[in-house]
Amino acid sequence: MSVQSIQAIQACMAFLGLRLDQPVHKSVGCFFAKQGGSAGPMRVVFQNDVHGHQGPYLVFDHTIRGFGIPFQEFKPAYQTFQFKEGNDAGTLMCAGNGYVFSMTFQR
């Protein structure tokens, strides 16, 4: 598990105004882009692992499989995350075994 990946997800949550002590949040809209592949609007749920102490993670519905991504849950124990914040948008990058994608969120 990467502390930097946990911090990246937490920074994205702070950017979106999501609380770290709330176990599950409503889905959030983003622009999803798979590196070297498809792109389009997507919804993602941020879940806090408040009892497992492994950091927050992301959950998508089955739509993500249409973008060629084989999973629906993404955790810092298995993927690498980076967050870049701009004035009006923030981008969370996720890299796993054989795939890289980004989620861009508007304020």
Contact map, one row per residue, 1 for C-alpha under 8 A:
11101000000000000000000000000000000000000000000000000100000000000000000000011100000000000000000000000000000
11111100000000000000000000000000000000000000000000000000000000000000000000011001000000000000000000000000000
11111110000000000000000000000000000000000000000000000000000000000000000000000000000000000000000000000000000
01111111000000000000000000000000000000000000000000000000000000000000000000000000110000000000000000000000000
11111111100000000000000000000000000000000000000000000000000000000000000000010011110000000000000000000000000
01111111110000000000000000000000000000000000000000000011000000000000000000010000100000000000000000000000000
00111111111000000000000000000000000000000000000000000000000000000000000000000000000000000000000000000000000
00011111111100000000000000000000000000000000000000000000000000000000000000000000111000000001000000000000000
00001111111110000000000000000000000000000000000000000001100000000000000000000000111000000001000000000000000
00000111111111000001000000000000000000000000000000000001000000000000000000000000000000000000000000000000000
00000011111111100000000000000000000000000000000000000000000000000000000000000000001000000000000000000000000
00000001111111110000000000000000000000000000000000000000000000000000000000000000001000000111000000000000000
00000000111111111111000000000000000000000000010000000000000000000000000000000000000000000000000000000000000
00000000011111111110000000000000000000000000000000000000000000000000000000000000000000000000000000000000000
00000000001111111100000000000000000000000000000000000000000000000000000000000000000010000100000000000000001
00000000000111111100000000000000000000000000000000000000000000000000000000000000000000000000000000000000101
00000000000011111110000000000000000000000000000000000000000000000000000000000000000000000000000000000000000
00000000000011111111000010000000000000000000000000000000000000000000000000000000000000000000000000000000000
00000000000011001111110000000000000000000000000000000000000000000000000000000000000000000000000000000000000
00000000010010000111111000000000000000000000000100000000000000000000000000000000000000000000000000000000000
00000000000000000011111000000000000000000000000101000000000000000000000000000000000000000000000000000000000
00000000000000000011111110000000000000000000000100000000000000000000000000000000000000000000000000000000000
00000000000000000001111110000000000000000000001111000000000000000000000000000000000000000000000000000000000
00000000000000000000011111000000000000000000111100000000000000000000000000000000000000000000000000000000000
00000000000000000100011111100000000000000000111000000000000000000000000000000000000000000000000000000000000
00000000000000000000000111110000000000000000110000000000000000000000000000000000000000000000000000000000000
00000000000000000000000011111000000000000011110000000000000000000000000000000000000000000000000000000000000
00000000000000000000000001111100000000000011100000000000000000000000000000000000000000000000000000000000000
00000000000000000000000000111110000000001111000000000000000000000000000000000000000000000000000000000000100
00000000000000000000000000011111000000001111000000000000000000000000000000000000000000000000000000000011110
00000000000000000000000000001111100000111100000000000000000000000000000000000000000000000000000000000111100
00000000000000000000000000000111110000111100000000000000000000000000000000000000000000000000000000001111000
00000000000000000000000000000011111011110000000000000000000000000000000000000000000000000000000000001110000
00000000000000000000000000000001111111100000000000000000000000000010000000000000000000000000000000111100000
00000000000000000000000000000000111111000000000000000000000000000000000000000000000000000000000000111100000
00000000000000000000000000000000011111000000000000000000000000000000000000000000000000000000000000000000000
00000000000000000000000000000000111111100000000000000000000000000010000000000000000000000000000000000000000
00000000000000000000000000000000111111110000000000000000000000000010000000000000000000000000000000000000000
00000000000000000000000000000011110011111000000000000000000000000010000000000000000000000000000000000000000
00000000000000000000000000000011100001111100000000000000000000000000000000000000000000000000000000000000000
00000000000000000000000000001111000000111110000000000000000000000000000000000000000000000000000000000000000
00000000000000000000000000001111000000011111000000000000000000110000000000000000000000000000000000000000000
00000000000000000000000000111100000000001111100000000000000110000000000000000000000000000000000000000000000
00000000000000000000000000111100000000000111110000000000011110000000000000000000000000000000000000000000000
00000000000000000000000111110000000000000011111000000000011100000000000000000000000000000000000000000000000
00000000000010000000000111100000000000000001111100000001111000000000000000000000000000000000000000000000000
00000000000000000000001110000000000000000000111110000001111000000000000000000000000000000000000000000000000
00000000000000000001111100000000000000000000011111000011100000000000000000000000000000000000000000000000000
00000000000000000000001000000000000000000000001111111111100000000000000000000000000000000000000000000000000
00000000000000000000101000000000000000000000000111111111000000000000000000000000000000000000000000000000000
00000000000000000000000000000000000000000000000011111000000000000000000000000000000000000000000000000000000
00000000000000000000000000000000000000000000000011111110000000000000000000000000000000000000000000000000000
00000000000000000000000000000000000000000000000011111110000000000000000000000000000000000000000000000000000
10000000000000000000000000000000000000000000000011011111000000000000000000011000000000000000000000000000000
00000100000000000000000000000000000000000000000111011111100000000000000000110000000000000000000000000000000
00000100110000000000000000000000000000000000011111000111110000000000000000110000000000000000000000000000000
00000000100000000000000000000000000000000000011110000011111000000000000011110000000000000000000000000000000
00000000000000000000000000000000000000000001111000000001111100000000000011100000000000000000000000000000000
00000000000000000000000000000000000000000001111000000000111110000000000111000000000000000000000000000000000
00000000000000000000000000000000000000000011100000000000011111110000000110000000000000000000000000000000000
00000000000000000000000000000000000000000011000000000000001111110000000100000000000000000000000000000000000
00000000000000000000000000000000000000000000000000000000000111111100000100000000000000000000000000000000000
00000000000000000000000000000000000000000100000000000000000111111110000000000000000000000000000000000000000
00000000000000000000000000000000000000000100000000000000000111111111111100000000000000000000000000000000000
00000000000000000000000000000000000000000000000000000000000001111111111100000000000000000000000000000000000
00000000000000000000000000000000000000000000000000000000000001111111100000000000000000000000000000000000000
00000000000000000000000000000000010011100000000000000000000000111111100000000000000000000000000000000000000
00000000000000000000000000000000000000000000000000000000000000011111110000000000000000000000000000000000000
00000000000000000000000000000000000000000000000000000000000000011111111100000000000000000000000000100000000
00000000000000000000000000000000000000000000000000000000000000011001111100000000000000000000000000000000000
00000000000000000000000000000000000000000000000000000000000000011000111111000000000000000000000000000000000
00000000000000000000000000000000000000000000000000000000001111011000111111000000000000000000000000000000000
00000000000000000000000000000000000000000000000000000000111100000000001111100000000000000000000000000000000
00000000000000000000000000000000000000000000000000000000111000000000001111110110000000000000000000000000000
00000000000000000000000000000000000000000000000000000011110000000000000011111110000000000000000000000000000
11001100000000000000000000000000000000000000000000000111100000000000000001111111100000000000000000000000000
11000000000000000000000000000000000000000000000000000100000000000000000000111110000000000000000000000000000
10000000000000000000000000000000000000000000000000000000000000000000000001111111000000000000000100000000000
00001000000000000000000000000000000000000000000000000000000000000000000001111111100000000000011110000000000
01001000000000000000000000000000000000000000000000000000000000000000000000010111110000000000111100000000000
00011101100000000000000000000000000000000000000000000000000000000000000000010011111000000001111000000000000
00011001100000000000000000000000000000000000000000000000000000000000000000000001111100000001110000000000000
00000001101100000000000000000000000000000000000000000000000000000000000000000000111110000111100000000000000
00000000000000000000000000000000000000000000000000000000000000000000000000000000011111000111000000000000000
00000000000000100000000000000000000000000000000000000000000000000000000000000000001111101110000000000000000
00000000000000000000000000000000000000000000000000000000000000000000000000000000000111111100000000000000000
00000000000000000000000000000000000000000000000000000000000000000000000000000000000011111000000000000000000
00000000000000000000000000000000000000000000000000000000000000000000000000000000000001111100000000000000011
00000000000000000000000000000000000000000000000000000000000000000000000000000000000011111110000000000001111
00000000000100100000000000000000000000000000000000000000000000000000000000000000001111011111000000000001111
00000000000100000000000000000000000000000000000000000000000000000000000000000000001110001111100000000111100
00000001100100000000000000000000000000000000000000000000000000000000000000000000111100000111110000000111000
00000000000000000000000000000000000000000000000000000000000000000000000000000001111000000011111000011110000
00000000000000000000000000000000000000000000000000000000000000000000000000000011110000000001111100011100000
00000000000000000000000000000000000000000000000000000000000000000000000000000011100000000000111111111000000
00000000000000000000000000000000000000000000000000000000000000000000000000000111000000000000011111110000000
00000000000000000000000000000000000000000000000000000000000000000000000000000010000000000000001111100000000
00000000000000000000000000000000000000000000000000000000000000000000000000000000000000000000001111110000000
00000000000000000000000000000000011000000000000000000000000000000000100000000000000000000000001111111000000
00000000000000000000000000000000011000000000000000000000000000000000000000000000000000000000111101111100000
00000000000000000000000000000001111000000000000000000000000000000000000000000000000000000000111000111110000
00000000000000000000000000000011111000000000000000000000000000000000000000000000000000000011110000011111000
00000000000000000000000000000111100000000000000000000000000000000000000000000000000000000011100000001111100
00000000000000000000000000000111000000000000000000000000000000000000000000000000000000001111000000000111110
00000000000000010000000000001110000000000000000000000000000000000000000000000000000000001110000000000011111
00000000000000000000000000000100000000000000000000000000000000000000000000000000000000011100000000000001111
00000000000000110000000000000000000000000000000000000000000000000000000000000000000000011100000000000000111
